[in-house]
């Protein structure tokens, strides 16, 4: 069994900077105290968090200073681009993996890695192509039944 080797930590690289978010009880407790909310509530809000809250969550997870993390976010990532949205995905994945029981963590970590991989794949490289499928408009006219009347 290798389940004891599956750490609740979560690592990723963004804007040429590597991060390891600590999934230990102490760090997760610090997240709850920082947000004055349960972890489930924090995770549920990640997509709606303000930039300063994202900075706080990232800094708390990495053990860094919130001010430095917030400045890096603004200076290197920005808050309107795809990297910032990807960061939100990484934060959600980290919390999900960290809150998963050890016996299920390896599978959850793998699933989250695949999901993030699909998010970072170049456009058009994932999903099903519709190039050769027929839409209603390209498949020809729809069959008509009955006769149209002029109302008289």
C-alpha positions as CSV (number, residue, x, y, z in Angstrom):
1,X,0.0,0.0,0.0
2,X,1.3,3.5,-0.9
3,X,-1.5,5.6,0.6
4,X,0.8,6.8,3.4
5,X,3.0,8.3,0.7
6,X,0.2,10.5,-0.8
7,X,0.7,13.9,0.8
8,X,-2.1,16.4,1.1
9,X,0.4,19.0,-0.3
10,X,-0.3,20.4,-3.7
11,X,2.4,21.8,-6.1
12,X,2.0,23.8,-9.2
13,X,3.9,26.4,-11.3
14,X,2.3,29.7,-12.4
15,X,4.0,32.7,-14.1
16,X,7.4,31.0,-13.8
17,X,7.0,30.6,-10.1
18,X,6.6,27.3,-8.3
19,X,4.3,26.9,-5.3
20,X,3.7,24.1,-2.8
21,X,0.5,24.5,-0.9
22,X,0.7,22.8,2.5
23,X,-2.2,20.4,3.2
24,X,-1.4,19.8,6.9
25,X,-3.9,20.2,9.6
26,X,-2.0,23.3,11.0
27,X,-2.2,25.1,7.6
28,X,-5.8,24.2,7.0
29,X,-6.6,25.4,10.5
30,X,-4.8,28.7,9.7
31,X,-6.9,29.0,6.6
32,X,-10.1,28.6,8.6
33,X,-8.9,31.2,11.1
34,X,-7.9,33.6,8.4
35,X,-11.3,33.5,6.7
36,X,-13.3,32.9,9.9
37,X,-15.1,30.1,7.9
38,X,-15.1,26.4,7.6
39,X,-12.9,24.9,4.9
40,X,-15.9,23.9,2.8
41,X,-17.2,27.4,2.8
42,X,-13.7,28.8,1.9
43,X,-13.5,26.3,-1.1
44,X,-17.0,27.1,-2.2
45,X,-16.1,30.8,-2.4
46,X,-12.8,30.6,-4.3
47,X,-14.3,31.5,-7.6
48,X,-16.0,34.6,-6.1
49,X,-13.1,35.8,-3.9
50,X,-11.6,39.2,-4.3
51,X,-7.9,39.5,-5.2
52,X,-6.9,40.2,-1.6
53,X,-8.7,37.1,-0.5
54,X,-7.0,35.0,-3.2
55,X,-3.6,36.5,-2.0
56,X,-4.5,35.6,1.6
57,X,-5.4,32.0,0.7
58,X,-2.3,31.5,-1.4
59,X,0.0,33.1,1.1
60,X,-1.5,31.1,4.0
61,X,-1.2,27.8,2.0
62,X,2.4,28.5,1.1
63,X,3.5,30.1,4.4
64,X,4.4,33.4,2.7
65,X,3.6,37.0,3.5
66,X,0.2,38.1,2.2
67,X,1.5,41.5,1.1
68,X,4.3,39.9,-1.0
69,X,1.9,37.4,-2.5
70,X,-0.7,40.1,-3.3
71,X,1.9,42.3,-5.0
72,X,3.2,39.4,-7.0
73,X,-0.3,38.6,-8.2
74,X,-0.9,42.1,-9.4
75,X,2.6,42.6,-10.9
76,X,3.2,39.2,-12.5
77,X,-0.2,37.5,-13.0
78,X,-2.8,40.2,-13.1
79,X,-6.4,39.6,-12.1
80,X,-8.1,39.5,-15.4
81,X,-6.3,36.8,-17.4
82,X,-6.4,33.1,-17.7
83,X,-3.4,32.5,-15.4
84,X,-5.4,34.1,-12.5
85,X,-8.4,31.9,-13.3
86,X,-6.1,28.9,-13.4
87,X,-4.7,29.9,-10.0
88,X,-8.3,29.8,-8.6
89,X,-8.5,26.2,-10.0
90,X,-5.3,25.2,-8.3
91,X,-6.5,26.6,-5.0
92,X,-9.8,24.7,-5.3
93,X,-8.0,21.5,-6.2
94,X,-5.6,21.9,-3.3
95,X,-8.4,22.3,-0.8
96,X,-10.3,19.4,-2.3
97,X,-7.2,17.1,-2.1
98,X,-6.3,18.3,1.4
99,X,-9.9,17.6,2.7
100,X,-10.0,14.1,1.1
101,X,-9.4,11.1,3.4
102,X,-6.0,9.6,3.0
103,X,-7.4,6.3,1.5
104,X,-9.0,8.3,-1.4
105,X,-6.3,11.0,-1.7
106,X,-4.3,9.4,-4.5
107,X,-7.3,9.0,-6.8
108,X,-8.5,12.6,-6.0
109,X,-5.0,14.0,-6.6
110,X,-4.9,12.2,-10.0
111,X,-8.4,13.4,-10.9
112,X,-7.5,17.0,-10.0
113,X,-4.3,16.8,-12.0
114,X,-6.2,15.6,-15.1
115,X,-8.7,18.4,-14.7
116,X,-6.1,21.1,-14.4
117,X,-4.3,19.5,-17.3
118,X,-7.4,19.9,-19.5
119,X,-7.6,23.5,-18.4
120,X,-4.0,24.2,-19.4
121,X,-4.1,22.3,-22.7
122,X,-3.9,24.4,-25.8
123,X,-7.3,25.4,-27.3
124,X,-8.8,22.7,-29.4
125,X,-6.6,19.9,-28.1
126,X,-9.2,18.6,-25.6
127,X,-12.8,17.6,-25.9
128,X,-14.6,16.3,-28.9
129,X,-14.3,18.0,-32.2
130,X,-17.5,19.0,-34.0
131,X,-15.8,19.8,-37.2
132,X,-17.2,16.7,-39.1
133,X,-20.6,16.6,-37.3
134,X,-23.7,17.8,-38.9
135,X,-25.7,20.6,-37.4
136,X,-29.4,21.1,-38.2
137,X,-28.6,23.9,-40.6
138,X,-25.9,22.0,-42.5
139,X,-27.8,18.7,-42.7
140,X,-30.2,20.1,-45.2
141,X,-33.8,21.3,-44.8
142,X,-36.0,19.8,-42.1
143,X,-38.8,17.6,-43.5
144,X,-42.2,19.4,-43.5
145,X,-45.4,17.7,-42.7
146,X,-48.9,18.9,-43.7
147,X,-49.7,21.9,-45.7
148,X,-49.4,25.5,-44.7
149,X,-52.7,27.4,-44.7
150,X,-53.3,31.0,-45.2
151,X,-55.7,31.1,-42.4
152,X,-58.8,31.5,-44.6
